[in-house]
Amino acid sequence: MNPLLIKIALVDDQRMFRDGVKALVSSFENIDIIHECSNGKEFLEQISSDLDMVLLDLEMPEFNGLETMEELHKTQSATKVIFVSQNQEPIMITRLMELGAKGYLTKDASSEELHRAILSVHQTGYYFNDLVSRSLLTKLANKEVVNPTFNYVEQLSNRECEVLQLICEEFTTKEIAEKLFLSPKTVENHRTRIMDKTGVRNTAGLVVFAIKNDLYDVG
């Protein structure tokens, strides 16, 4: 049986950039761009329920990337957001990840990284490259950008720490299950308990928590 098609929207106000991304994606197997828009307003007007993710520019007229993601979340859409932008400011990237972005690429990213990011977000729900997982998250851990509030009421078990470390290393639920000789459902249960104990809302928060508490070394 062939893998399911990953359906993507491309939202960017630069026509030449859109054409370049479409040419790259056309070479990826089982990935297709089904919507192409020049701004967030146009995208929100034509988004379809079967859309898996959106490659979203940050700076655009008529609903920039941040405004578009906020509106998308208001509709409770399951569409995952990967930002593709020239902006490399850690504060902005931090804010976008905290608000629910699943990945962040710069516009000079290679075709291989774009492909890897799409597959990672589709399979694991997130993608951390060096820009996010090293530079940004290290700054978060050192309180240079933002100081997230975590729930320290309950201590993590040894097994939960193992699961957390593997999440930080970007292993999928299936891969974690195989490494720890657990069922995927058990791994997901551990993930849920870790999030409940730490009080974080997404995977980015889990990674920050792990770094701040010396449970994972990004170096």
C-alpha positions in Angstrom: 0.0 0.0 0.0 1.3 3.4 -0.9 1.9 6.0 1.9 -0.8 8.6 2.3 -0.3 11.8 0.4 0.9 14.7 2.6 -1.2 17.8 1.5 0.5 21.1 1.9 -0.3 24.8 1.5 2.3 27.3 0.5 1.8 30.9 1.7 4.3 33.6 0.7 4.0 37.0 -0.9 7.0 36.5 -3.2 6.0 34.7 -6.4 9.6 33.7 -7.3 10.1 32.1 -4.0 6.8 30.2 -4.3 7.8 28.9 -7.7 11.1 27.7 -6.3 9.5 25.9 -3.4 6.9 24.3 -5.7 9.6 23.0 -8.0 11.4 21.4 -5.0 8.3 19.9 -3.5 7.3 18.4 -6.9 10.4 16.2 -6.6 9.3 14.8 -3.1 7.4 11.6 -3.2 3.9 11.5 -1.6 4.0 15.3 -0.9 1.8 17.7 -2.8 1.1 21.5 -2.6 -2.7 21.8 -3.0 -3.0 25.5 -2.1 -0.8 28.4 -3.1 -1.5 31.8 -1.6 0.2 35.2 -1.5 -0.9 36.2 2.0 -2.6 34.9 5.2 -6.0 36.3 4.4 -6.2 34.5 1.1 -5.0 31.3 2.7 -7.6 31.4 5.5 -10.4 31.9 2.9 -9.6 28.8 0.9 -8.1 26.4 3.5 -9.5 22.9 3.2 -10.2 20.4 6.0 -7.9 17.8 4.5 -4.8 20.0 4.7 -2.0 18.5 6.7 0.4 21.4 7.0 1.3 24.9 5.7 4.6 26.4 4.8 4.0 29.9 6.1 6.0 33.1 5.5 6.3 35.4 8.5 6.2 38.9 6.9 3.3 39.4 4.5 0.6 42.0 3.8 -3.0 41.2 4.8 -2.4 38.9 7.7 1.3 38.2 8.4 2.4 34.7 9.5 1.8 35.2 13.2 -1.7 36.6 12.7 -2.5 33.7 10.3 -1.4 31.1 12.7 -3.4 32.6 15.5 -6.5 32.7 13.3 -5.8 29.1 12.2 -5.7 28.0 15.8 -9.0 29.8 16.6 -10.7 27.5 14.1 -9.2 24.5 15.9 -7.7 23.3 12.6 -5.4 20.3 12.8 -3.2 21.9 10.1 0.4 22.1 11.3 2.5 25.2 10.7 6.1 25.3 9.5 7.4 28.8 9.2 9.8 29.6 6.3 11.3 33.1 6.8 14.3 35.3 6.5 13.9 36.4 10.1 16.4 34.7 12.4 15.7 36.7 15.6 15.6 34.2 18.6 12.9 36.2 20.4 10.5 35.9 17.4 11.3 32.2 16.9 10.7 31.6 20.6 7.3 33.3 20.4 6.2 31.4 17.3 7.2 28.0 18.8 5.4 28.8 22.1 2.3 29.7 20.1 2.2 26.3 18.4 4.5 26.4 15.3 5.8 22.9 14.6 9.0 24.0 12.8 11.0 26.9 11.6 13.2 27.1 8.5 15.2 29.9 7.0 14.6 30.7 3.3 18.1 29.5 2.4 17.4 26.0 3.8 18.4 23.2 1.5 15.9 21.0 -0.4 17.0 18.1 1.8 16.2 20.1 5.0 12.8 21.1 3.6 12.0 17.5 2.9 13.2 16.4 6.3 11.2 19.0 8.1 7.9 18.1 6.3 8.4 14.4 7.0 9.4 15.1 10.6 6.3 17.3 11.3 4.1 14.8 9.6 5.5 11.8 11.6 6.4 13.3 15.0 4.5 16.6 15.1 7.6 18.8 15.2 10.9 19.6 13.6 13.9 21.2 15.4 16.9 22.3 13.4 20.1 23.8 14.8 18.6 27.3 14.7 15.8 26.2 17.0 17.0 23.3 19.1 20.6 24.6 19.8 20.8 28.4 19.6 17.3 29.2 20.6 16.7 26.6 23.2 20.1 27.2 24.8 19.2 30.8 25.2 15.9 29.8 26.8 17.7 27.5 29.2 19.9 30.4 30.2 17.0 32.7 30.7 18.4 35.1 28.0 15.2 35.2 26.0 12.3 34.1 28.1 11.8 32.3 31.4 9.0 29.7 31.0 7.0 28.7 34.1 7.0 25.0 34.8 5.2 22.9 37.3 7.7 21.3 39.7 5.1 19.7 42.0 5.8 16.1 40.9 9.2 14.6 40.1 9.7 12.6 36.9 10.4 8.9 37.2 13.5 7.3 35.7 11.4 5.9 32.8 9.8 9.3 32.1 13.3 10.9 32.0 14.4 8.3 29.5 11.3 9.0 27.3 11.9 12.8 27.7 15.6 12.4 26.5 14.5 10.5 23.4 11.8 13.1 22.6 14.5 15.7 22.7 16.6 13.7 20.3 13.7 13.7 17.9 12.8 10.0 18.0 9.3 9.1 16.9 6.9 7.4 19.3 7.4 4.1 17.5 11.2 4.5 17.7 11.1 5.3 21.4 8.9 2.3 22.0 11.4 0.0 20.2 14.4 1.4 22.1 12.7 1.0 25.5 10.8 -2.2 24.7 7.5 -0.5 25.3 4.3 -0.3 23.3 3.6 3.0 21.4 0.6 3.5 23.6 2.7 3.3 26.7 5.1 5.8 25.3 2.3 8.2 24.6 1.0 7.7 28.1 4.5 8.6 29.5 4.5 11.7 27.2 1.1 12.8 28.6 2.2 12.3 32.2 5.4 14.3 31.6 3.5 17.2 30.1 1.0 17.1 33.1 3.8 17.1 35.6 5.9 19.8 34.0 2.9 21.9 33.0 4.1 22.5 29.5 1.8 22.5 26.4 4.0 21.3 23.6 7.1 19.5 22.6 9.2 22.7 22.5 8.3 23.2 26.1 9.4 19.7 27.0 12.8 20.3 25.4 13.2 23.6 27.2 12.2 21.9 30.5 14.8 19.1 29.9 17.6 21.6 29.1 16.8 23.8 32.1 16.8 20.8 34.5 20.0 19.2 33.0 18.0 16.3 31.6 19.3 16.9 28.1 22.5 18.5 26.8 22.1 20.3 23.4 25.9 20.5 23.0 
